[in-house]
Amino acid sequence: MAEAKLRCDPTCSTLSAMADRPNPVFRTIEEVSLIGTMATYDSQAKASQGIPQQWRAFRLAHPALESSSKFYGASPCTGDRKIHYLTGVAYEGPDGVVGGERLTLEAGEYAVIHVNDTALLRDTWTWLLGHWLAASGRREKNAPEFERFTSISEAGTPIGPVEIWIPLEPLSRD
């Protein structure tokens, strides 16, 4: 997701043409431990193609997960300029998803936005990170950002509203 900040042109965004931009709310969460499958993509284009396949494979590997599960797509902070993306669920002990990689979502304050039209998901990320964040009086914390889904289709795409969560910290007042 960090690569999207560098390569997306918000002027060509569908969302930038919309009169009503989404309005983030601020939420504080406790630490959440995720478990799932991590993949690394060299570009936003490859991530856009690969993430649905990654979700399909995750759902096939874990058919017992109910549609009422909260699915997480999370991107840890890395310095390699690639997109790392974990498809997973909250770790709830040995009775849930077994095996896989773990990622911790840090406790703290997040900007949260609901995206009802999943076709606007990428444009919403672009607007949030490219425009809203700069004017918010905060900056993104060096912690994983994530999406939370209610359900994932058999094709590997989100069903219904998606929540985008961006970790925040105040701008220094030096």
C-alpha positions as CSV (number, residue, x, y, z in Angstrom):
1,M,0.0,0.0,0.0
2,A,2.9,2.4,0.6
3,E,3.7,2.2,-3.0
4,A,0.3,3.5,-3.9
5,K,1.3,6.7,-2.1
6,L,4.1,7.2,-4.6
7,R,2.6,6.1,-7.9
8,C,-1.1,6.9,-7.9
9,D,-2.1,10.1,-9.6
10,P,-5.0,11.5,-7.6
11,T,-6.0,13.9,-10.5
12,C,-7.2,10.9,-12.5
13,S,-9.1,9.4,-9.6
14,T,-12.8,8.6,-9.8
15,L,-13.1,9.7,-6.2
16,S,-11.5,13.1,-6.8
17,A,-14.3,13.9,-9.1
18,M,-16.9,13.1,-6.5
19,A,-18.6,16.0,-4.8
20,D,-18.9,14.1,-1.5
21,R,-15.7,12.8,-0.2
22,P,-15.7,10.2,2.6
23,N,-15.2,11.6,6.1
24,P,-12.9,9.5,8.3
25,V,-13.7,9.0,11.9
26,F,-11.1,8.4,14.6
27,R,-11.0,5.2,16.6
28,T,-8.6,3.8,19.1
29,I,-8.0,0.0,19.2
30,E,-6.1,-2.5,21.3
31,E,-3.4,-4.6,19.7
32,V,-4.8,-7.2,17.3
33,S,-2.8,-10.3,16.2
34,L,-3.4,-11.5,12.7
35,I,-2.6,-14.8,11.1
36,G,-2.7,-15.5,7.4
37,T,-0.8,-15.5,4.2
38,M,1.8,-12.9,3.2
39,A,2.7,-12.0,-0.4
40,T,5.0,-9.4,-1.8
41,Y,4.3,-7.5,-5.0
42,D,6.8,-5.3,-7.0
43,S,4.2,-2.8,-8.1
44,Q,0.6,-1.5,-7.5
45,A,-0.5,-3.1,-10.8
46,K,0.9,-6.5,-9.7
47,A,-0.8,-6.1,-6.3
48,S,-4.1,-5.3,-7.9
49,Q,-3.9,-8.5,-10.0
50,G,-2.5,-10.7,-7.3
51,I,-4.5,-9.8,-4.2
52,P,-7.8,-11.3,-5.4
53,Q,-5.9,-14.5,-6.2
54,Q,-4.3,-14.4,-2.7
55,W,-7.7,-14.0,-1.1
56,R,-9.1,-17.0,-3.2
57,A,-6.2,-19.2,-2.1
58,F,-6.7,-18.1,1.6
59,R,-10.5,-18.9,1.5
60,L,-9.8,-22.3,-0.2
61,A,-7.2,-23.2,2.4
62,H,-9.6,-22.3,5.2
63,P,-13.1,-23.3,4.2
64,A,-14.3,-23.5,7.8
65,L,-14.1,-19.7,8.1
66,E,-17.7,-18.4,8.2
67,S,-18.9,-15.4,6.3
68,S,-19.3,-13.6,9.6
69,S,-15.6,-13.7,10.2
70,K,-13.7,-10.4,10.1
71,F,-11.2,-10.7,7.3
72,Y,-8.1,-8.4,7.3
73,G,-5.9,-7.3,4.4
74,A,-2.9,-5.6,6.1
75,S,0.3,-4.0,4.8
76,P,3.3,-3.9,7.2
77,C,5.8,-1.1,6.9
78,T,8.9,-2.1,5.0
79,G,11.8,-0.2,3.5
80,D,12.1,-2.2,0.3
81,R,9.6,-0.1,-1.7
82,K,7.5,-3.2,-2.4
83,I,3.9,-4.0,-1.4
84,H,3.6,-6.6,1.3
85,Y,0.1,-7.8,1.9
86,L,-1.3,-10.2,4.4
87,T,-4.7,-11.9,3.8
88,G,-5.9,-13.2,7.1
89,V,-8.1,-13.1,10.2
90,A,-7.6,-12.1,13.9
91,Y,-5.7,-14.9,15.6
92,E,-7.9,-16.5,18.2
93,G,-5.7,-19.4,19.3
94,P,-5.2,-23.0,18.0
95,D,-8.8,-23.5,17.1
96,G,-8.8,-20.9,14.3
97,V,-6.5,-20.7,11.3
98,V,-3.5,-22.9,11.9
99,G,-0.1,-22.1,10.4
100,G,0.7,-19.0,8.4
101,E,2.4,-15.8,9.1
102,R,1.5,-13.5,11.9
103,L,1.3,-9.7,11.9
104,T,0.4,-7.4,14.8
105,L,-1.8,-4.4,14.3
106,E,-0.6,-1.9,16.9
107,A,-2.8,-0.4,19.6
108,G,-3.5,3.3,19.1
109,E,-5.5,5.8,17.1
110,Y,-6.6,5.2,13.5
111,A,-8.4,7.1,10.9
112,V,-11.2,4.8,9.7
113,I,-13.4,5.2,6.7
114,H,-16.2,3.0,5.3
115,V,-16.1,2.3,1.6
116,N,-19.5,1.0,0.5
117,D,-18.7,0.7,-3.2
118,T,-15.7,-1.6,-3.4
119,A,-14.9,-0.3,-6.9
120,L,-13.8,2.9,-5.2
121,L,-11.4,1.2,-2.7
122,R,-8.1,2.0,-4.5
123,D,-9.3,5.6,-5.2
124,T,-10.2,6.0,-1.6
125,W,-6.8,4.9,-0.5
126,T,-5.2,7.4,-2.9
127,W,-7.4,10.3,-1.7
128,L,-6.8,9.4,2.0
129,L,-3.0,9.2,1.8
130,G,-2.5,11.8,-0.9
131,H,-4.9,14.6,0.2
132,W,-6.8,14.0,3.5
133,L,-3.8,13.0,5.6
134,A,-1.8,16.1,4.7
135,A,-4.6,18.3,5.9
136,S,-5.5,16.3,9.0
137,G,-2.9,17.6,11.4
138,R,-1.6,14.1,11.8
139,R,0.8,11.8,10.0
140,E,0.7,8.1,9.3
141,K,2.4,6.1,12.1
142,N,5.1,3.6,11.1
143,A,2.7,0.7,11.7
144,P,0.6,-1.6,9.5
145,E,-2.3,0.0,7.7
146,F,-5.2,-2.4,7.0
147,E,-8.6,-3.1,5.5
148,R,-11.3,-5.0,7.3
149,F,-13.8,-7.0,5.3
150,T,-17.1,-8.6,6.2
151,S,-16.9,-11.1,3.5
152,I,-14.8,-12.2,0.5
153,S,-16.3,-13.5,-2.7
154,E,-15.2,-16.8,-4.3
155,A,-13.5,-14.6,-6.9
156,G,-11.4,-13.0,-4.1
157,T,-13.0,-9.6,-4.0
158,P,-14.6,-7.9,-1.0
159,I,-18.3,-8.1,-0.6
160,G,-20.2,-5.2,1.0
161,P,-18.6,-2.4,2.9
162,V,-14.9,-2.3,3.6
163,E,-13.2,-0.4,6.4
164,I,-9.8,1.3,5.7
165,W,-7.7,1.8,8.9
166,I,-4.7,4.2,8.8
167,P,-2.5,4.3,12.0
168,L,-2.0,7.9,13.1
169,E,0.3,10.0,15.2
170,P,0.2,13.7,15.8
171,L,2.5,16.0,13.9
172,S,5.4,17.1,16.1
173,R,5.0,20.6,17.5
174,D,8.7,21.6,17.6
